[in-house]
Amino acid sequence: MLDVFTGGTKQAGADFEVVVLRDTQAVAAAIREALAGAGAEERPGLERAAALIAEHAARPEREVRAEWVRGILAEAGVDARSQELHAIKALRKAERGLSLATAVRLVREAAAVPADPSGI
């Protein structure tokens, strides 16, 4: 789903430590290749898969990060909106490499970005 790693990357004064990695281009290419040689019975499923990949790839990184944070907080039983301090602590416990500033930013982002009801 989402691979996240931390590292103290600093660009243009920002110290955002979370990098969102997506492999959707490679997956989309594999689906297109499969579609090229697909029979009539396989085509509908592959077309649906291609559409889902395109939807997922189009999501802004902010949404993907927020979903990742909400997943970690759900496992910890903490709500980003009503339990901000506990959420920050839970996120830093789960991802030990996060700085306090980044954890605060991620928790606030997760609280501000509405959850995608489709689950994509």
ZIZIUR-V459279 format. One record per residue. RES is the residue in three letters. OMEGA is omega in degrees with one decimal (999 if undefined). NEAR is the number of other C-alpha atoms within 12 Angstrom. Layout:
# ZIZIUR-V459279
res->[RES:RES]
omega->[OMEGA:OMEGA]
near->[NEAR:NEAR]
This chain:
# ZIZIUR-V459279
res->[MET:LEU:ASP:VAL:PHE:THR:GLY:GLY:THR:LYS:GLN:ALA:GLY:ALA:ASP:PHE:GLU:VAL:VAL:VAL:LEU:ARG:ASP:THR:GLN:ALA:VAL:ALA:ALA:ALA:ILE:ARG:GLU:ALA:LEU:ALA:GLY:ALA:GLY:ALA:GLU:GLU:ARG:PRO:GLY:LEU:GLU:ARG:ALA:ALA:ALA:LEU:ILE:ALA:GLU:HIS:ALA:ALA:ARG:PRO:GLU:ARG:GLU:VAL:ARG:ALA:GLU:TRP:VAL:ARG:GLY:ILE:LEU:ALA:GLU:ALA:GLY:VAL:ASP:ALA:ARG:SER:GLN:GLU:LEU:HIS:ALA:ILE:LYS:ALA:LEU:ARG:LYS:ALA:GLU:ARG:GLY:LEU:SER:LEU:ALA:THR:ALA:VAL:ARG:LEU:VAL:ARG:GLU:ALA:ALA:ALA:VAL:PRO:ALA:ASP:PRO:SER:GLY:ILE]
omega->[-178.4:173.8:179.8:172.4:-178.9:177.5:-171.9:-179.5:177.4:177.0:176.2:176.2:179.9:178.3:-179.4:-171.4:-176.8:179.0:178.7:178.6:178.1:179.1:-172.5:-179.7:179.5:179.5:178.9:178.6:178.7:178.4:178.1:178.2:178.6:178.8:-177.8:-178.9:-175.1:173.0:-176.5:-178.0:179.7:-171.9:-178.0:179.8:178.9:177.1:177.1:177.6:178.9:179.0:178.8:178.7:179.2:177.3:-178.4:-178.8:-177.4:-178.5:177.3:-180.0:179.0:178.5:-178.9:177.5:-178.7:178.6:179.0:179.8:179.4:177.2:177.9:-178.7:177.6:177.6:179.9:-179.6:-176.4:178.6:-177.4:-176.7:-172.9:-177.2:-172.7:-178.2:177.1:179.8:178.5:179.5:-179.5:179.7:179.2:176.9:-179.6:-178.7:-172.7:-177.7:-178.5:173.3:177.6:-178.8:-179.9:178.4:177.8:-178.9:-179.4:179.5:179.5:176.7:179.3:179.5:-175.4:-177.1:179.4:177.6:178.1:-177.1:-179.4:-179.9:179.6:999]
near->[18:23:16:22:20:22:18:18:17:14:9:7:8:13:20:27:27:32:24:27:18:23:17:26:17:15:21:25:18:18:27:23:16:20:22:15:14:16:13:12:11:16:19:16:17:26:23:17:23:26:20:21:26:22:18:26:25:17:21:17:23:26:27:33:38:34:34:35:41:34:26:28:34:21:16:21:16:25:26:36:22:17:21:25:21:22:35:37:28:31:40:27:19:20:25:18:20:30:24:23:21:31:37:28:31:41:39:28:28:36:29:21:25:20:22:17:8:9:16:21]
